[in-house]
Amino acid sequence: MPALDVGTIERSLARLGAQEDPTVPASRKAAVAAIVRDSEGGADLLFIRRAEHPRDPWSGQMGLPGGRVDPGDPTPFAAAVRETAEEIGLDLARTARSIGRLSEVRTHLPLGAVPHSVVPFVFDLEGEPALALNHEVQETVWVPLVFLADRGNRSAFTWVRRGVPVPMPCFKYRDRVIWGLTLRIVEELLEVSAPGA
């Protein structure tokens, strides 16, 4: 697959009929920011590695900045912007441009206090703004979309769920494992941006 640039992604998102899940109330949604930027080899996507925390169902995992839609958030979009500012110190309203959204994704986690779905929004970021990570985030890393689009870079790892080993598809990028819900979001971004999509 040729390298993707932000312009291609934006045009692709304009054609996408992103799916919403009306069965999930706003109080059970989370929202994330898929932040892309153009670089020499094409577009990069910003990931975070979540800090280790026993009450976080995504503890220590690679993901996208974002979090739960709070009662004070007028929309999931507002939650994605707020959470990104809180987690990595990036003011998307000031430093980035909203270029579309992707389909809402069910979390498939046991019901309870955790969000039941995640709404991804895509932003174009220019330059290299300074980031200030809070206690929820261990690190950030930019991953080239051309790496993620190369099926030869797909891998697998064993996830242990309730004592049962389950093989899961993933990307391994410099010892970082991108899988699960985040992988599903990335896959839709790649699918809609592919030539001829």
Secondary structure as UniProt FT lines:
FT   HELIX           6..15
FT   TURN            22..23
FT   HELIX           26..28
FT   STRAND          29..39
FT   TURN            40..41
FT   STRAND          42..50
FT   TURN            54..55
FT   TURN            57..60
FT   STRAND          62..63
FT   STRAND          66..68
FT   TURN            71..72
FT   HELIX           76..88
FT   HELIX           92..95
FT   STRAND          96..101
FT   STRAND          105..106
FT   STRAND          117..125
FT   TURN            135..136
FT   STRAND          137..144
FT   HELIX           145..149
FT   HELIX           151..153
FT   STRAND          154..161
FT   TURN            162..163
FT   STRAND          164..173
FT   TURN            174..175
FT   STRAND          176..179
FT   HELIX           180..193
FT   TURN            195..196
//
